[in-house]
Amino acid sequence: MRIISGSFRGTKLFTLEGLNTRPTLDRVKEALFSKINFDLEDSIILDLFSGSGALALESLSRGAKQAVLCDFSRDAIKIIKQNIEKTRTNEKTLLLNMDYKKALEELKIKNMKFDIVFLDPPYETDFAEIATKIIIEQDLLQNNGFIVLETDNKEKVMKNLDTDLIEVETIKKYGRVYLLFLNRKG
């Protein structure tokens, strides 16, 4: 896995071994960043299920101001630390090794608000739908902020999203992967 574009272009990132983490495919990542590229300059990013940290680090490479990376796995955190060191982004990153619900609580206490939130949790869970609801209810998005949710089961996610709070702006399909771009309703 590598950083596609920006100041860290071509940097190879460390990745986790095994099946517990599923990196975003390069072609999906390229399409994603092509769509959000103009939103990245000076933005504050939350990568809630970070894995290797590739999405947050790609964002920093393309001009994001700050990124918060969170993962519950200690192994993932070790890899993310190595990737942060490799890209020399220590001053622009905050790394949280905790459950996503606890992380969202901490971020609310710190009065943080995000321009872009990446949600790429394990597919078989309902973590994305729960996290989305918490993010909206806790007012963790900037006014024009949005959430990018990656899933392989669009129907399940759509059924479980709280449509009183959330609006689906766009859905893109890449092979078996869907990217849902979500906004706060109203």
Secondary structure as UniProt FT lines:
FT   TURN            7..10
FT   HELIX           26..36
FT   HELIX           37..39
FT   TURN            41..42
FT   STRAND          44..47
FT   TURN            48..49
FT   TURN            51..52
FT   HELIX           54..61
FT   TURN            62..63
FT   STRAND          66..70
FT   HELIX           74..87
FT   HELIX           90..92
FT   STRAND          93..96
FT   HELIX           100..109
FT   TURN            110..111
FT   STRAND          114..119
FT   TURN            123..124
FT   HELIX           127..137
FT   TURN            138..139
FT   STRAND          141..151
FT   HELIX           154..160
FT   TURN            163..165
FT   STRAND          166..174
FT   TURN            175..176
FT   STRAND          177..184
//
